[in-house]
Amino acid sequence: MNEVITRDRIGITMGDPAGVGPEIIVKTLAAAHGFYDQCVPVVIGDARVLAQTIAALDVPVRINVVDTPDDALGVAGTIDLIDLNNADPAAFAPGQVSALAGHASVEYIQQATRMALAGDLAAIVTAPINKESINKGGHHYAGHTELLKDLTDAQHVSMMLVSSKLRVLHVSTHVALREACDRVKKERVLTVIRLAHLSMKLLGIEAPRVAVAGLNPHAGEGGLFGREELDEIIPAIEAAQAQGINATGPWPPDTIFMQTVKGHHDVVVAMYHDQGHIPMKLLGFDEGVNVSVGLPIIRTSVDHGTAFDIVGKGIASETSLIAAIDLAAQMVTAKATMPDLAL
């Protein structure tokens, strides 16, 4: 058997064809990276868009269209591509919202998910999609997490952000702030604490320390600034502790991220989108990775959007995509040694 075949296949969805996904994929796969020792990247996208991107960047990369992930070569300078042929560059404008591009981006995710569920891909890594475009294209989701939850019939999913300095899971993400407060309930907080514990195990941390942020200023100040901590968050922490999880809190949101960066905790459970995203993007905007925790498949993603304002300028950074592929390969290896890890 050829050595290449023994490496895990990891699917990379091209993202919105009108966004920076094609550019960061071409830049990433044009150069040698350490992840090639562990995996074979297989792109799910459109050959015409990638060819146009290669020409614009003037980089020495070739496209190798394959029928299945097993046919991929897995060498730097070659884009092994499953070509869905669904995004004619003449039919949409770069850097603009497009129903066609939005629909195409969802089809890449659907195809990659089917392959991962079938075992043809060990994990998937997603380039950014545009929420307005996918909705115009007939797919009414707030983002990747919600779409993947439906595609895999997952019951409990949370978004985790990972950088070299901080890891954060969220009780809620893409909902209005008023609704986010309403979603702070004991069972949901407990679920995310458990997901945080298990995800740290997948990242190689044997005894995870899970810090739980409060919802209100000063974590409610004993009920003075709100009762969510007393009625929902503390009972969830106590239930997690009874299950053997080292969970602590609720900690004041304005200090817990700093304490975690200093090494006092391994991961923070944030109560809503901006509470977790602001410190992450401040500390590691270019290197952040988004992980969907609780799916039956491994999925990582870049932690940035389609960046329509810089499409075609050749300045999009591939750092987050490289980190996402590295992390996916790491999680695949860890999961193989811990097959019993499940929610």
N, C-alpha and C positions, 0 to 999 in steps of 0.2 A: 504494500500500500504506500502511496506517495505521502511524504511527511506532511504536506499541506493539508491533506484530508484529516489528519488527526487534530488539527486546531479547531476550536469552536467557531462556528459561523455566527457573526453578529450583524443583524440587519441595521442599515442606516436609512431612515426615510428622508427623502429630499426636502421635505417641508414645502412651504408655499413657493411655487416656481417664480413668482414675482418678487420674492424676498431674497435675503442673503444666504439662504440654505445652500443653493448650488455653489456659491462662491466659497463658503467655508468648507464644504465637502471636497471640492477640487483642491483647495490649498492643503487640506489635511492629508489627503491620499496621494498627493504629489511627492511627499517627503517621507523618509523612514522614521518610524516612531516605535517605541518599545512595545506597544500593543500588538504589533505584528508577530511577536514571539508567542503570544497567547491566543490570538484570534485572527480570523479572516473577515475583514469588513465586506459586506455585500450591500450595495446601495439599491434601494427600491425607488425608482424615479422615472425620468424621461430623458432619453439619449439626446434629443435635439436641444434641450435646455442646457444639459451638461456640456455638449459640444460647443455651443455658443459661448458658454462661460469660459471654457478652456481657451478658446480663441481670443476672447477679450482679455484674459489674464496673461496670455502668451506663456503658458507653462508647459513643460514637457510631460504631458499626461495622456494616456490612451484609454479608450473605453473598450471594455471587454464584455459584450452582452452575453449573459448566461441564462439558461432555462431554469436552473435550480441552484441553490446555494452550494451544493456539492461540486458544481462545475467551476467555482471561483478559483482564481489563482492565488490571491492573497499576497501580492507583492507591491511595494511602494512604487508609485508611478503608473499604476494600473487601477482603473475604477471598474471593479466587477459589478455589473449592473443588471438587475432584473428590470427590463424596460416595459413600462405600462403604456407608453406611447399615447399619453392622454393630455399633453400640454403643449400644443403647437405654439412656439414663441410668437408667431404672427397674430395670434388670437388674444393676446393680453399685453398690457404695458408693464415693463419693469417698474417696481416701486409704487404700483397702484393697486387699490382694492379691485378684485376680480372674482366673479362667481365661478368662472371656469378654473382659475388657479386654485380657489378655495376647495372646489370639488375634487380637483386632482390631488391636492395635498391630503385630503381625507382618504382617497383611494390608496395612497401609499401606506398610510397607517393601517387600513383594513387588510391589505395584502400582507404586510409584515406581521401583523397580529395573528392572522391565520397560520402563517408559517411557524411562528413561535409556539402557538398552541399545538401544532402538529409535531413539534420537535425538530423541524428543519432549521430553525434558528435558535441559538442558545439564549439570545437576548435581543432587544431592539433599542436603538439609539435614535432619537427623533430630532430633526432640525426644526426650526420654528415655523409655526403656522400663524395665520392671521385670523382672529376671531370674527371680524366683520366679513372677511372673504368666505370663510366656511359657512357662515350663516346665510349669506347671499347665495351660496352654492347649494343650499337646501339641507344643511346639516346643523341642527340647532343645539349646539353645545357651547359651553363657556370656554372650553379648551381641551387639551390632550387628556387630562386626567379623567374628566367626565366621559369623554368618548371611549377611552380605553376601559373604563369601568363597565360600560354597556357592552362593548365588544367581547369582553371576557366573562361577563356575568359575575363580576366580583361583588362581594357584599360590603367589604370595608376597605376603603382606599384613602390614603392621605398623601399629600405632597411633602417630600423631604428635599430640602436644599442642602447641598454639601459643598464646602470649600476647604482649603487647607487649614482654616482658622476656626470654622464654626459649622455645626450641623443643626438643622431646624426642621421639625415636623409641624404641620398645621392642623388644627381642629376644623377650620373651614378656610376656603380660599376665595374662589370667584363668585362671591355673593355680596350684596349691599351690606354696608357696615351694620345697619340696623338689624338685618337678618342674621349676620354673623354673631351678634350678641345673643340672639334667640337660640342659636345652635350650640351654645355652651351648656351642654347637659351632661350629667354624670356618665351615662353609657357611652356617649361619643368621646368624651375626654378619656375615659378608661380605654376605649378602643385604640385611640391614638397613642396613649402611653405604651400599650402593649406593642403596637407597631414600631414605636421608637426603640423599645427594648430589642425586638427581633431584628430590626434593621441594623442596629449596632453590632449584633452578633454576626450578621452577614458581612460587616465591614471589618471583622476580625477582632472585635472587642469582647473579651470573654465575660467580663462582669460590668455591664453598662451602668452608667450613672445618669439617670434621666431627671432633668430639671423641668418642672412645670411652671410656666409663667402664669401670673394672674391675668384677669381680664381688665380690672379696674386700676386706677392709680393706686400705688402703694399696696397692690393686691387686695384692695377693698378696705384696708385699715380696720379689720375686725367688724365689717358691716357698715362702717361710716360712709363709704363711697360706693356701696353696692353689695348685694348679697350673693352674687354668683359664686364667689370663692367659698363662702360658708355652705351654700346649699347644693352646689354641683361639683366644684373642682376639688375641694378637700375630700368629700366622700369618694371621688374617683381615685385620688391618690392613695387613700387608705385601702381601697379595694385592690389596687395594683400591688401595694405592699403585702397584702394578705396572700397574693399569688407569687410572692418571692421576687418581685421586681423592685430594684433599688430606685424608687421614685421619690422625689422630694419637692416641697413647695406647698402652696403657690408662692412663687417669688415675685417681688416687684418687677414689672416689665422693664423699668428704666435702668435696672442694674444687672439682671440675670444674664444678659448676653455678654456683658463685660466679664462677669465672673466665669462664664463658660469659656470664653477666649483665653482666660488666665489658667485654665486647666482644672477648675474645680468640678466640672461636669463634662459629660461626653456629648450630650444632645439636649436641646431645648424643645419642649412642646409649646408652641405658640398658639394663641387662641384665635387669631384671624390673619388674613393675608398680609397686610402692611406691617403688623407687629413683628412678623418673622422676616419679611422680605427687605425691609429697610436696613436692618443691621447687616444682613447677608450681602446686599448689593453695595453697601458702604465699604465693607471689608474685602470683598472679592468679586467685583463685578465681572471681570473678564474670565475668571477661573471657576465660577460657580457652576454646579451641576444640579439638575432637577431630577429627582427619582420618584417614581410612583410606587409607593409601598402598600402592599396588600393585594396586588394583582397576582394571578397564577403564573405570570411571566415576569422576567426582569426587564424593566424599562428605565432608561436614563435619557436625559435630554440636556441640551444647552439651556442655560438660564438667562436667555435674552430673547427678544422678539425678532420679527422679520426685518426690522430696521430699514423700512422703505426709504428713509431719507438719505441713505448712503448706498443704495443698490446701484451697481454699475460703476462705482468709483474705485473698486479694487482695494478698499481699506478695511473691510470687515475682518475682525479677528477670529481666527480659528481656535484660539486657546480653550474656550469652553467646550467645543466639540471634541478636541483631543482628550480633555479631562473626562468627558462623558463616556468616551469609548474605553479609556483606561479603567474607569470605575465599573462599567458594565462587565469587562473582562475579569476584574477582581471579584465581583459579586458572583459571577458564573463559577469561578473556581471555589469560592467559599461555600456556595450552595451545594456543590458536588460532595463536599465533606460533611455537610449538615442537612441531609435530605429531610429530616424530621421537623425542620423549622417551619412552622405554619401558625397562622393566627388561631 
